[in-house]
Amino acid sequence: MIMKDSERTEYFDKIAIEISKKYKGKIQTISKVPITGLQDFSSLYTPGIAAVSKKIQAEKELVYDLTGKWNSVAILTDGTRVLGIGNVGPEAAIPVMEGKALLFNYLGGVNAIPIPLVVNNNDEFIAAAKAIQPYFGGYNLEDIQSPRCFFLLESLQKSMEIPVWHDDQLGTASIILAGAINALRVLNKKKEDVKIVFNGAGAANIAAIYLFEAAGFDKGNIIAIDSKGIIEPGREDIDALMFKNPWKYKIALGTNRERIKGDAANAFKGADMVISASISQPGTIKNEWVKSMNKDPVIFALANPLPEIWPGEAKKAGARIVATGRSDFPNQINNSMVFPGVFRGVLDARSRGVNFGIMVAASYAIADFVENPNEEHIVPSMEDFELFPRVASIVARKCVESGLARKTDSTEGFYREASEIINNNRKVYNKLFDM
């Protein structure tokens, strides 16, 4: 059945509600350990389990060997920026967090637990995160409004002994970079030469700009746009940005070498690539803007659930390569291709953190997984199950090289470990649901 673009969204909305009503949640806790009778609890719980606690008390790092910390991630949210629907609160964020936990587990073999927080300020969020650190090998911050998300990520990364990742920033930035790498390969353009417009200056695009710089793109050839127009040092609100959003302020000073001013129409002129994460409304990107771009332009229209321009319209306007955030069009730019492998890698290395160098390595691993990229295929899909252990092994090895790993191994060794964990986990799914 062929559906119109608007009909697709209505269809998936309906199915999502039906599934949620039927199953009343998407995840549950089950035992990893065989249980044959109540006598087993003498060793699984009291009195025998006290011996395990004493070992960890004597040597804290043994918690990674004797408990589930080595493979557990907390998904922390305050529900202030959920998907494309905004500030809906921690309770309404739960369905999304459960879905995220399911992806963590199915694709990466990671045990992820949704933890929505009722907090009134940044200090309360940080205090809550620090208080529950003992059980988790990593944190994934999720659906937190900007610029709060930047402050929380930066603060927690500095103060925690485990990797802290904000997927709306780092995961999305990594898959954007992977897609851009392959788009340029298809067009035979160099990253040092291309002019890139980042339309929208929220969490994803701000992080992507910093990541593109770390990957060797020329920061001076980047132009960023927010709701007030092109971000540049001469804007009237630039002094206020210094205090309100220092991350955007640094972008204003460091990008846009030609100091182009005005609105999006000015920014698009002569651009090679547009990466848009802005308003979820087709028509946000105008056809005439695309027509004003350089030869063979690339359009990433990533707003969800509706892209800023429908792919067909972008192609008619001259776009050579088009990507969206949706699974029902070619070239889905989705952070689900990133976080399962990245977390599998940092957990396997028992890393103390994650940085831009690790992210760039992950992005290239994702791009390189596509052996023959073309206009309709610049990134893998979530069905490319081999992608995740491949990314995990490269990430884990990069953690070792960065001096962040508690556990060392070769890339090949980490690959074998990640593959075994993910494959064994998938066998559990197959057996449970007779797949």
GIRA-V528416 format. One record per helix or strand of 2 or more residues. SS is the DSSP state (helix for helix, strand for strand). FROM is the first residue (numbers start at 1). TO is the last residue. If there is no record, write none. Layout:
BEGIN
ss=SS from=FROM to=TO
ss=SS from=FROM to=TO
END
This chain:
BEGIN
ss=helix from=5 to=23
ss=helix from=38 to=44
ss=helix from=49 to=58
ss=helix from=60 to=66
ss=helix from=68 to=71
ss=strand from=72 to=77
ss=helix from=89 to=108
ss=strand from=111 to=116
ss=helix from=122 to=131
ss=helix from=133 to=135
ss=strand from=138 to=141
ss=helix from=148 to=159
ss=strand from=163 to=166
ss=helix from=167 to=187
ss=strand from=196 to=199
ss=helix from=203 to=214
ss=helix from=219 to=221
ss=strand from=222 to=226
ss=strand from=229 to=230
ss=helix from=238 to=244
ss=helix from=246 to=254
ss=helix from=264 to=268
ss=strand from=273 to=276
ss=helix from=287 to=291
ss=strand from=298 to=301
ss=helix from=311 to=316
ss=strand from=321 to=324
ss=helix from=335 to=337
ss=helix from=339 to=348
ss=helix from=356 to=369
ss=helix from=386 to=401
ss=helix from=411 to=433
END
